Amino acid sequence: MDRPFPSRRRPAEGRAARWRAALACCLIGACSGPPGAGRQLGDDLGSFAVDATEADNSCGPGALGSTPRFSFEVELSRDVSELFWDGQVGGRIDPNLEFVFAATVKVPLRGARPANPGCAVIRSDQITGLLEADAGGTVRGFTDTREFAFATDPASRCTPEDELSAGLPRLPCGFGYTLEAERTRAPENL
């Protein structure tokens, strides 16, 4: 049924859907595409099937697109001190094969106006893990923990209504996953 006048809730529902879509992309982590697609940097380590299991969640079940479990495929490559995820995202890796990825994203919920800085939420992501290599140094899998933290930007003036209209849980909150991966495609350079 068509409404003759636009609903005041419609824009907020659109913001909530965009916010959840942005988070879903984050959770999946650009993990689609044919093997080898997009790999540009470092030495190929192969493809890996990854299973993620929720370890904690202070945002609430299903909040912000979180799910108890999900799976995906990822391509890894490595340079001396960087690990590349699907040929794009680089993180630090040390000689012991421990790696760290970190990113922060600011998502505006309401624009700034004179004398009001608006409202924005900051999402901070951190992945820490370990590549698992055999005696010959070939990576066979990896384990990691992935944490997502959400808070209002301290420089903004968010109201409870801003968070509610965007479909957000009470902030700050966060959730984390443990990931286990096994190699499904050997490196092309072997």
C-alpha positions, -999 to +999 in steps of 0.1 A: +000+000+000+014+034-010+015+061+016+004+096+005+029+112+028+064+100+037+068+084+071+091+101+096+106+066+104+115+057+069+149+077+068+159+062+101+150+027+089+172+034+059+201+045+081+197+014+102+198-008+071+229+009+058+246+006+092+238-032+093+250-036+057+283-019+065+288-042+094+279-073+075+306-063+049+330-059+078+322-094+092+326-111+059+357-091+053+358-089+015+360-127+012+344-134-021+358-138-056+375-166-075+408-179-061+437-156-070+414-127-079+427-094-067+459-108-052+486-082-060+510-079-031+535-102-015+541-139-019+510-161-023+502-182+007+471-199-008+434-199-001+419-207+033+384-219+044+376-200+076+351-209+103+342-181+128+325-187+161+312-159+183+332-157+216+315-128+233+288-102+226+279-072+248+257-057+220+231-085+222+222-115+201+220-105+164+228-068+171+246-050+143+244-080+120+263-103+143+257-141+140+268-169+163+287-185+134+298-178+098+322-191+072+341-176+043+371-182+020+401-158+020+433-154+000+465-146+019+498-133+007+529-121+027+557-097+023+586-096+049+567-078+076+531-075+062+503-100+057+477-092+030+441-103+033+425-108-002+453-088-017+441-055-002+442-052+035+477-052+050+486-059+086+518-065+105+534-099+108+564-108+129+591-135+124+571-159+147+541-156+122+520-136+147+499-110+129+478-079+137+452-060+117+436-029+131+411-004+116+388+024+128+358+036+109+337+066+117+300+063+106+279+095+107+244+091+119+233+127+119+252+156+101+266+186+119+247+218+121+257+252+135+265+249+172+259+211+170+287+187+159+261+160+148+263+124+158+287+097+147+296+062+158+332+048+158+337+012+149+371-002+159+382-036+145+412-056+156+424-090+144+452-108+162+463-142+151+490-168+142+498-184+109+503-222+114+532-234+093+547-269+088+584-278+094+592-266+058+576-232+065+545-237+043+514-221+059+487-247+064+462-226+084+458-199+109+439-190+141+428-156+151+405-135+173+385-107+158+370-080+179+345-053+169+340-023+193+313+003+189+311+037+207+297+071+200+324+096+188+334+116+218+336+147+195+299+144+186+266+149+205+246+117+200+213+114+217+195+081+227+171+089+199+199+090+174+210+055+184+175+042+186+165+056+151+196+040+136+187+006+151+218+005+174+220-012+207+231+007+238+266+019+232+294+013+239+293-024+231+312-050+212+316-086+201+343-109+192+349-141+172+375-169+172+385-180+137+401-212+126+413-217+090+426-245+069+443-241+035+421-251+006+445-240-023+482-243-022+503-213-031+509-208-068+546-202-062+553-237-047 
